[in-house]
Amino acid sequence: MFRRTGTEAEANRLRLALAGLIALALIVSVGYIVWRIVVPEEQRVPDGCEGIVAVTKECLGPVTDASRLDGSIRDVAGKILAMNRDVAGQRRYVRVALLTPLSVAPPPAESAMSLNQIRFSLQGAYVALRRVNDSAAFGDKNAPAVQLLLVNQGSGQPFETSLVERIVALGDADHPLVAVVGLGSSKPGTEQMAEALSARGIPMVGAVTSATTLTAARFSTFHSVSPSNRDYANAMKDLLDKNARTLPRNGIIVRDANNDPYSQTLAETYNDVLKDYIKFSPQNFRGNTERNPGVARAFDGIVRSLCTAVNNKTKNLQMVFFAGRVADFPSFAEMLKERTCDDEPLTVMVGATGFQLSPQQETLLDEANVSVIWVSSADAPAWIEKKSGTPPGFADFLKVYRDEAKYPADTLNDGYAPMYHDAVASAVRAIRMAAEHVDIPTADGVQTQFGNVTLSYEVIGATGTLSFGDRADIDGRATGKAVMYRQIGSKGPRLPADTQPYITG
């Protein structure tokens, strides 16, 4: 009979231990596989996310730690959070939620706002918050201070009932939530969010939401400092009517056929307001969206149709009214460059905040013999030069933005910073009016005062002297808003040098 040596016994124990580790690894691996099958990918929580997980893996909801955000927006978000902490040391303050995209979707999904636009929006909001809490801007400085709570709406701005509940829960009896500002872009989820917040009696102020389906008639607590798409169309008509000898006459609508409130209502208002200038049937395309990536050459057939219209002997096409997102415009411009009728100049007209193109894309327009007349909610380059039509409140905004906050003036070019500034400023104006006779105002009290933000109580904003009384029950949008005309591209008919802004009424 043989006896095992110590070495053989130790080897056996090692083999048993190794077998156990392999078995454990198999169990973990199988468990992980089962978890991946049982738990849908969109429901898996990103590391550290305490909010709602979107299908794009973004963490939606209140943001209390700037380190969770992209590095490009971390600094300004941190400054807003720091000011909120300073305000928390005061006895009297109320809360306002800044609901806006604070992240972008991973490719190939499209985002409602780029990281640059998010950064500029936060910078504008921060400047407003500084002015509100450090001075008498927008009302009595002895009124309650304001915390601006950051809430990530997500790149596609999806509607989530649980997100509404998290927003509502941001307020308490001592420091109520009295308004929500921002609201991102005009997306289907924006309308659902407006409906939900309105049902809870919370006032809203949109910054760049221009879809005409977003109205106070539908959502009773909705307001916006942005012109509506109808305002943009009215501004185009005013420009064309006043420049009959120099600007084009014959136009066509090129529209995004997706379920996009901005594009849909822009096309509808073009058709209604500009009907005297529309000489051809509209052309449709499907642009890039989060769930419906557009085809690479979506504009091929449209461009061929445009050339047919350009060569029409009785009513030759001269301009396009573009009703689509700026993200789709470079593809359109690329196809226009390849058109067979490129010897004839073409003018594209569009209404939007932030219709910015890169220098390469502007060169592409020149090569395509195309220019864009962009009807915009802001024109900071002209206002910095103090050109005619500069809003009276822009200089005070610029002083804090450029000289105190030290943000470069060229980041104002797309209009997002002054628009978000004015959204915050408008909410604070109503808050301070509501606080004139009470220690701490309520959301209901703030909502009541929006109808009184008029006459001597106007908002001296960066983009206009804003009043909400005249349209308070119609669409909730500010009157007195300057709508600017800008041109991109050096070809074709030119905007008159002395063109004055269109003022919303």
C-alpha positions in Angstrom: 0.0 0.0 0.0 1.4 3.3 -1.1 1.2 6.5 1.1 0.8 10.0 -0.6 3.7 12.3 -0.1 3.2 15.8 1.2 3.9 17.2 -2.3 1.2 15.0 -3.9 -1.4 16.0 -1.2 -0.6 19.7 -1.8 -0.9 19.3 -5.5 -4.3 17.7 -5.0 -5.5 20.6 -2.8 -4.4 23.0 -5.5 -6.2 21.1 -8.2 -9.4 21.2 -6.1 -9.0 24.9 -5.4 -8.5 25.6 -9.1 -11.5 23.5 -10.0 -13.5 25.6 -7.5 -12.3 28.9 -9.0 -13.2 27.7 -12.5 -16.7 26.6 -11.3 -17.2 30.0 -9.7 -16.0 31.8 -12.8 -18.5 29.8 -14.9 -21.3 30.6 -12.5 -20.5 34.4 -12.7 -20.2 34.2 -16.5 -23.5 32.4 -16.8 -25.1 34.9 -14.4 -23.8 37.8 -16.4 -25.1 36.3 -19.7 -28.4 35.7 -18.1 -28.5 39.3 -16.7 -27.7 40.6 -20.2 -30.6 38.6 -21.6 -33.1 39.3 -18.8 -32.2 43.0 -18.2 -32.6 45.1 -21.5 -29.6 47.1 -22.3 -31.5 50.4 -22.0 -32.4 49.6 -18.3 -28.8 49.0 -17.2 -27.7 51.8 -14.9 -24.5 53.7 -15.9 -21.9 53.8 -13.2 -22.9 56.3 -10.5 -26.3 57.2 -12.1 -28.9 57.9 -9.5 -31.4 59.2 -12.1 -33.3 57.7 -15.1 -31.4 55.8 -17.8 -32.3 56.7 -21.3 -32.0 54.3 -24.3 -28.9 56.2 -25.2 -27.2 55.3 -21.9 -27.5 58.9 -20.7 -28.4 59.5 -17.0 -31.4 61.8 -16.8 -32.6 63.8 -13.8 -31.2 66.3 -11.3 -27.4 66.9 -11.4 -25.6 67.7 -8.1 -22.1 66.7 -9.1 -20.4 68.5 -12.1 -17.8 65.8 -12.3 -20.5 63.5 -13.8 -20.8 65.8 -16.8 -18.7 66.1 -20.0 -15.4 68.0 -19.4 -16.4 70.8 -21.8 -19.4 71.8 -19.6 -18.1 70.8 -16.2 -16.6 74.2 -15.3 -19.7 76.3 -15.9 -22.0 73.7 -14.3 -19.7 73.7 -11.3 -20.1 77.5 -11.0 -23.9 77.2 -11.0 -23.8 74.5 -8.3 -21.4 76.5 -6.2 -23.7 79.5 -6.4 -26.5 77.3 -5.3 -24.5 76.3 -2.2 -23.9 79.9 -1.4 -27.6 80.7 -1.7 -28.4 77.8 0.6 -26.8 79.7 3.4 -29.4 82.4 3.1 -32.7 82.4 4.9 -35.0 83.2 2.0 -34.6 81.6 -1.4 -36.7 79.8 -4.0 -35.8 77.1 -6.5 -35.9 77.2 -10.3 -35.1 74.1 -12.3 -33.0 74.4 -15.5 -34.3 71.6 -17.6 -32.2 71.1 -20.7 -30.0 68.6 -22.4 -26.8 68.2 -20.4 -25.4 65.3 -22.4 -25.2 64.1 -26.0 -26.0 60.8 -27.5 -23.3 58.4 -28.7 -23.0 58.2 -32.6 -24.8 57.5 -34.8 -27.8 59.0 -32.8 -28.4 62.7 -33.3 -28.7 65.1 -30.3 -31.1 68.0 -29.9 -28.2 70.2 -28.8 -24.5 69.9 -29.4 -22.0 70.1 -26.5 -21.1 73.6 -27.6 -24.7 74.7 -27.5 -25.1 73.1 -24.1 -22.1 75.0 -22.8 -23.2 78.3 -24.2 -26.7 77.8 -22.7 -25.2 77.1 -19.3 -23.0 80.2 -19.6 -26.0 82.4 -20.4 -28.0 80.9 -17.5 -25.0 81.4 -15.1 -24.7 85.0 -16.1 -28.4 85.6 -15.4 -28.0 83.8 -12.0 -25.0 86.0 -11.1 -27.0 89.1 -12.0 -30.0 87.9 -10.1 -28.3 87.1 -6.8 -25.6 89.8 -6.9 -27.6 92.8 -8.0 -31.0 94.4 -8.4 -31.3 93.1 -12.0 -34.9 92.1 -12.8 -36.5 93.4 -9.7 -35.9 94.1 -6.0 -32.6 92.6 -4.8 -34.2 92.2 -1.4 -36.5 89.6 -2.8 -35.7 85.9 -2.2 -32.5 84.6 -3.7 -32.7 82.0 -6.4 -31.2 78.5 -6.7 -30.9 77.2 -10.3 -31.1 73.5 -10.1 -29.6 71.5 -13.1 -31.7 68.8 -14.6 -30.5 66.7 -17.5 -33.3 66.4 -20.1 -31.2 64.1 -22.3 -30.0 64.4 -25.9 -33.3 63.3 -27.4 -35.4 64.9 -24.7 -37.6 61.8 -24.1 -40.6 62.2 -21.9 -40.5 60.2 -18.6 -43.2 60.5 -16.0 -40.6 59.7 -13.3 -38.5 62.7 -14.5 -41.5 64.9 -13.9 -41.8 63.6 -10.4 -38.1 64.2 -9.7 -38.5 67.8 -10.9 -41.5 68.4 -8.7 -39.7 66.8 -5.7 -37.0 69.5 -6.0 -39.1 72.0 -4.0 -40.2 71.9 -0.4 -42.3 74.1 1.9 -39.5 76.5 2.8 -37.9 76.6 -0.6 -40.5 75.9 -3.2 -39.9 75.1 -6.9 -41.5 78.1 -8.5 -40.5 77.7 -12.2 -38.8 75.5 -14.8 -36.7 77.1 -17.5 -34.9 76.0 -20.6 -36.9 73.1 -22.0 -34.3 72.4 -24.7 -35.4 72.2 -28.3 -38.9 71.7 -29.8 -39.2 67.9 -29.6 -42.2 65.6 -29.1 -41.0 65.0 -25.5 -41.0 68.7 -24.9 -44.7 68.9 -25.6 -45.4 66.0 -23.2 -43.2 67.6 -20.5 -45.0 71.0 -21.0 -48.3 69.2 -20.6 -47.2 67.4 -17.4 -45.7 70.6 -15.8 -48.7 72.6 -16.7 -51.0 70.0 -15.0 -49.0 70.6 -11.8 -49.3 74.3 -12.1 -45.5 75.0 -12.5 -44.6 78.0 -14.7 -42.2 77.3 -17.6 -40.1 79.6 -19.7 -38.7 78.1 -22.9 -35.4 79.5 -24.2 -35.2 78.3 -27.9 -38.5 76.4 -28.2 -40.1 77.9 -31.4 -42.7 75.2 -32.4 -46.1 76.8 -32.7 -47.7 73.7 -31.0 -46.0 74.9 -27.8 -48.6 77.5 -26.6 -50.2 78.8 -23.4 -53.6 77.9 -25.0 -52.6 74.2 -24.8 -50.3 74.4 -21.8 -51.6 77.1 -19.5 -48.3 77.8 -17.6 -46.1 77.8 -20.7 -44.1 80.9 -21.7 -41.1 81.4 -24.0 -38.6 84.1 -24.8 -38.1 82.5 -28.3 -40.0 83.8 -31.3 -42.5 81.2 -32.6 -42.1 79.7 -36.0 -45.0 82.0 -37.0 -42.9 85.0 -35.8 -40.0 83.7 -38.0 -42.3 83.4 -41.0 -43.8 86.9 -40.4 -40.2 88.3 -40.2 -39.4 86.7 -43.6 -42.5 88.1 -45.2 -41.8 91.5 -43.8 -38.3 91.4 -45.3 -39.4 90.1 -48.7 -42.3 92.6 -48.9 -40.0 95.5 -48.2 -37.3 94.4 -50.7 -39.3 93.4 -53.7 -36.7 94.7 -56.2 -33.6 93.1 -54.7 -34.7 89.8 -53.1 -36.1 86.7 -54.7 -39.8 86.2 -55.4 -40.4 82.6 -56.3 -40.0 79.9 -53.6 -40.5 76.3 -52.6 -40.7 74.6 -49.3 -38.2 71.8 -48.5 -39.4 70.1 -45.3 -38.5 67.3 -42.9 -41.3 64.7 -42.9 -40.3 63.3 -39.5 -42.5 63.7 -36.4 -40.6 66.8 -35.3 -42.7 69.7 -33.9 -40.1 72.3 -35.0 -39.8 71.2 -38.6 -43.5 70.4 -39.0 -44.8 73.7 -37.7 -42.2 75.7 -39.5 -43.4 74.2 -42.8 -47.0 74.9 -41.9 -46.3 78.5 -41.1 -44.3 79.0 -44.3 -47.3 77.6 -46.2 -49.7 79.9 -44.4 -47.8 83.2 -44.0 -45.6 83.0 -47.2 -48.2 81.6 -49.6 -47.7 84.5 -52.0 -44.1 83.5 -52.4 -44.5 79.8 -52.7 -44.9 78.8 -56.4 -44.2 75.1 -56.3 -45.4 72.0 -54.5 -43.3 71.2 -51.3 -40.5 68.6 -51.4 -40.1 66.2 -48.5 -37.1 64.4 -46.9 -36.5 62.4 -43.7 -33.7 63.9 -41.6 -31.5 62.4 -39.0 -33.2 61.7 -35.7 -32.4 59.6 -32.7 -34.6 56.7 -33.9 -34.6 57.3 -37.6 -31.2 57.9 -39.2 -31.7 59.6 -42.6 -30.3 58.1 -45.7 -27.0 59.5 -46.9 -28.4 61.0 -50.2 -31.9 62.0 -49.0 -31.8 65.1 -51.1 -30.9 63.6 -54.5 -34.4 63.6 -55.8 -35.2 67.0 -54.3 -32.3 68.7 -55.9 -33.3 67.3 -59.3 -36.8 68.7 -58.8 -35.3 72.1 -57.8 -33.4 72.3 -61.1 -36.6 71.5 -63.0 -38.3 74.4 -61.1 -35.2 76.7 -61.7 -35.6 76.1 -65.4 -39.3 76.8 -65.4 -39.8 79.7 -68.0 -42.8 81.3 -66.4 -41.9 81.2 -62.6 -38.3 80.2 -62.3 -37.4 79.1 -58.8 -35.2 81.5 -56.9 -35.4 80.5 -53.2 -36.0 77.6 -50.8 -37.8 77.8 -47.5 -36.0 75.2 -45.5 -38.0 73.5 -42.7 -35.5 71.1 -41.1 -32.9 70.8 -38.4 -29.5 72.4 -38.9 -27.8 69.0 -38.6 -29.4 68.0 -42.0 -28.5 71.2 -43.8 -24.8 70.4 -44.7 -26.1 67.2 -46.6 -28.5 69.4 -48.4 -25.8 71.9 -49.3 -23.6 69.1 -50.5 -26.3 68.0 -52.9 -26.9 71.6 -54.1 -23.3 71.8 -55.0 -23.8 68.8 -57.4 -27.0 70.2 -59.0 -26.9 70.6 -62.8 -28.4 74.1 -62.6 -25.7 75.5 -60.3 -25.1 78.4 -62.7 -28.3 80.0 -61.2 -27.9 81.4 -57.7 -30.3 80.0 -55.1 -31.3 81.7 -51.8 -32.2 79.4 -48.8 -34.3 81.0 -46.1 -34.7 79.4 -42.6 -35.8 80.5 -39.1 -34.0 79.2 -36.1 -31.8 79.9 -33.1 -28.3 78.6 -33.6 -28.2 78.0 -37.4 -24.4 77.9 -37.3 -22.2 76.4 -40.1 -18.5 75.6 -40.0 -16.1 77.6 -42.2 -15.9 74.6 -44.5 -19.7 74.5 -44.8 -19.8 78.2 -45.6 -17.2 77.6 -48.4 -19.4 74.8 -49.6 -22.3 77.3 -50.0 -20.2 79.5 -52.2 -19.1 76.6 -54.3 -22.8 75.6 -54.7 -23.8 79.2 -55.7 -26.1 79.3 -52.6 -26.6 81.8 -49.8 -28.6 81.5 -46.7 -30.7 84.2 -45.1 -31.1 83.1 -41.6 -33.9 84.7 -39.5 -32.6 84.4 -36.0 -33.5 85.1 -32.4 -30.1 86.9 -31.8 -27.3 88.6 -33.6 -24.5 89.1 -31.0 -21.8 90.1 -33.5 -23.9 93.0 -34.7 -24.9 93.9 -31.1 -21.3 93.9 -29.9 -20.6 96.5 -32.6 -23.6 98.5 -31.3 -25.3 98.5 -34.7 -28.8 99.9 -35.2 -31.4 97.7 -33.6 -29.2 96.5 -30.7 -31.5 95.7 -27.7 -31.1 98.2 -24.8 -30.3 95.4 -22.3 -27.6 93.7 -24.3 -24.7 95.9 -23.0 -25.5 95.0 -19.4 -25.6 91.3 -20.3 -22.3 91.5 -22.2 -20.5 93.3 -19.4 -21.1 90.4 -17.0 -20.7 87.7 -19.7 -17.4 88.9 -21.2 -15.8 91.2 -18.5 -16.9 89.5 -15.3 -17.5 85.9 -16.1 -14.6 86.0 -18.7 -16.4 84.1 -21.4 -15.2 84.9 -24.9 -17.6 87.0 -26.9 -17.4 84.8 -30.0 -19.3 82.1 -28.1 -22.4 84.3 -28.3 -22.6 83.9 -32.1 -25.3 81.1 -32.2 -27.6 82.9 -29.8 -28.0 80.2 -27.1 -26.3 82.1 -24.3 -28.4 85.3 -24.5 -31.6 83.2 -25.0 -31.0 81.1 -21.9 -30.1 84.2 -20.0 -33.4 85.8 -20.9 -35.3 82.6 -20.0 -33.9 82.8 -16.5 -34.3 86.5 -16.3 -38.0 86.4 -17.3 -38.7 83.7 -14.6 -37.0 85.8 -12.0 -38.9 88.9 -13.0 -42.2 87.1 -12.3 -40.8 85.6 -9.1 -39.8 89.0 -7.7 -43.1 90.5 -8.6 -44.8 87.7 -6.8 -42.6 88.3 -3.8 -43.6 91.9 -3.3 -46.3 91.1 -0.8 -45.3 87.6 0.5 -42.2 86.3 2.2 -41.8 83.3 -0.1 -43.7 83.2 -3.4 -45.4 80.1 -4.7 -45.5 78.6 -8.2 -49.1 79.7 -8.5 -48.2 83.3 -7.5 -45.4 83.4 -10.0 -47.7 82.1 -12.8 -50.2 84.9 -11.9 -47.5 87.5 -12.3 -46.5 86.5 -15.8 -49.5 88.3 -17.2 -48.3 91.5 -15.4 -44.7 91.3 -16.9 -45.5 94.3 -19.2 -45.3 98.1 -19.3 -43.0 99.3 -16.5 -42.4 95.7 -15.4 -40.9 94.5 -18.7 -37.8 92.3 -18.7 -34.8 94.3 -20.0 -33.2 91.2 -21.6 -30.2 90.6 -23.7 -32.3 89.9 -26.8 -35.1 92.5 -26.3 -37.3 94.4 -24.0 -39.7 91.5 -23.2 -43.3 91.7 -22.2 -45.6 88.7 -21.7 -49.0 90.4 -21.1 -50.3 90.7 -24.7 -49.8 87.0 -25.6 -50.0 85.5 -22.1 -53.2 83.5 -22.8 -52.5 82.9 -26.5 -49.1 81.3 -27.0 -47.3 82.6 -23.9 -44.5 84.1 -25.9 -42.7 87.4 -25.3 -43.5 90.5 -27.3 -40.8 93.1 -27.9 -38.4 90.3 -29.0 -35.9 91.3 -31.7 -35.8 88.9 -34.6 -32.6 89.4 -36.6 -31.7 88.9 -40.2 -28.3 87.2 -40.9 -26.7 86.0 -44.1 -24.3 83.2 -44.7 -22.5 82.8 -48.1 -21.3 85.4 -50.5 -23.3 84.4 -53.6 -26.7 85.6 -54.8 -28.9 88.5 -53.6 -27.7 90.4 -50.6 -29.4 91.6 -47.5 -29.7 95.4 -47.5 -27.0 96.8 -45.2 -29.6 98.9 -43.2 -32.0 96.1 -42.6 -33.7 96.6 -39.2 -34.8 93.8 -36.9 -38.4 92.5 -36.9 -39.9 93.1 -33.4 -42.5 90.5 -32.2 -45.9 91.9 -31.2 
